[in-house]
Amino acid sequence: MKKFVDAFKRNTVLKVFSLLIAILLWAFVQLNLNPEISYESFDIPITITGEADINSEGYVISSIPKNLTTTLTVSGKRSYLSTFDPSALSAYVDVSTAKNAGDFSCSVRVKSEDGNVSVVSKSPANISLYVDRIITTQKPIKLSYDGTLNPDYYIDKENIVISPKQATVKVPELVAPKISEVVVHLDMTNAKAEIHNEFQGIPVDSRGEEVTDKFLKITNESITVQVPILKRKTVPIVIKNLPDKLRYNLNIEQVEIAGKEAEIEAVTQIDGYLNDYNPQEENTSYTVTLKLPQNTTFTEEKTVKLYVLD
């Protein structure tokens, strides 16, 4: 043992120097024989594939997260990785087998178009998506009047015709409850004649905001709307069955009516008829029934009363 220690103490500096040279030579050889590193990472967008397959079965991927990515760590030659273009990498998930509503977990698959690099790891390696099914539902159709109608004209809302009365909507099941109704917008600016046309409906929520979804579709190709636009006119009330010498007042002496412009011009009065008049009774007021001319309507319902004067 003593001889070994004495031998080690001799030429110590030379021996340490030789050891360092050996280590450096070993490192050089290792770097040349195995020059790969695994520390380059890239964020790669994840593509969804196979959607067409499940769409044909009535299913869709609902609420795909924005900026869906996976972090890929790759290895390759040190000098090569310094100029490597990550566009050679792609990541995707295949949802073609997701044909039931609910959460669907799928593996992130990776492709590399560059054979000089190898994918070491990916994070996340799996993602969870929600599979929704397409349903068909019926929603009421409502009209929205845009613009300002000329004050001399009147919308005869009692005789509006909408066909069909409900819109058929195909929509993901999770989106369907958001839709309150389907709205048809009508521009009433300077409208003076009946509107009779075909329109497209817009699905809206309870606040009137449009509901959008790439899978939402109103299957009615068009909605036929017929809206009568009538001309207003104010005319006096004339009592036709008035007893002789009866002195009276009316609570309303004239009313506003509306009709087609060509016909309303010929109307000069509204005929009124006294109801249940009996001079033997002490009644001092009677209701009056008004008879509308053909093809006209009241713009506002009012009760006409006749008051007998002493």
Stockholm file with secondary structure:
# STOCKHOLM 1.0

chainA/1-310         MKKFVDAFKRNTVLKVFSLLIAILLWAFVQLNLNPEISYESFDIPITITGEADINSEGYVISSIPKNLTTTLTVSGKRSYLSTFDPSALSAYVDVSTAKNAGDFSCSVRVKSEDGNVSVVSKSPANISLYVDRIITTQKPIKLSYDGTLNPDYYIDKENIVISPKQATVKVPELVAPKISEVVVHLDMTNAKAEIHNEFQGIPVDSRGEEVTDKFLKITNESITVQVPILKRKTVPIVIKNLPDKLRYNLNIEQVEIAGKEAEIEAVTQIDGYLNDYNPQEENTSYTVTLKLPQNTTFTEEKTVKLYVLD
#=GR chainA/1-310 SS CHHHHHHHHTTHHHHHHHHHHHHHHHHHHHHHHCCEEEEEEEEEEEEEECHHHHHTTTEEEESCCTTCEEEEEEEEEHHHHTTCCGGGEEEEEECTTCCSSEEEEEECEEEESCTTEEEEEEESSEEEEEEEEEEEEEEEEEEEEESCCCTTEEECGGGCEEESSEEEEEEETTTGGGCCEEEEEEECTTCCSCEEEEECCEEECTTSCBCCCTTCEECCSCEEEEECEEEEEEEEEEESSCCTTCCEEESCSEEEEEECHHHHTTCCCEEEEECSCCTTSCCCEEEEEEECCTTEEESSCCCEEEEECC
#=GC SS_cons         CHHHHHHHHTTHHHHHHHHHHHHHHHHHHHHHHCCEEEEEEEEEEEEEECHHHHHTTTEEEESCCTTCEEEEEEEEEHHHHTTCCGGGEEEEEECTTCCSSEEEEEECEEEESCTTEEEEEEESSEEEEEEEEEEEEEEEEEEEEESCCCTTEEECGGGCEEESSEEEEEEETTTGGGCCEEEEEEECTTCCSCEEEEECCEEECTTSCBCCCTTCEECCSCEEEEECEEEEEEEEEEESSCCTTCCEEESCSEEEEEECHHHHTTCCCEEEEECSCCTTSCCCEEEEEEECCTTEEESSCCCEEEEECC
//
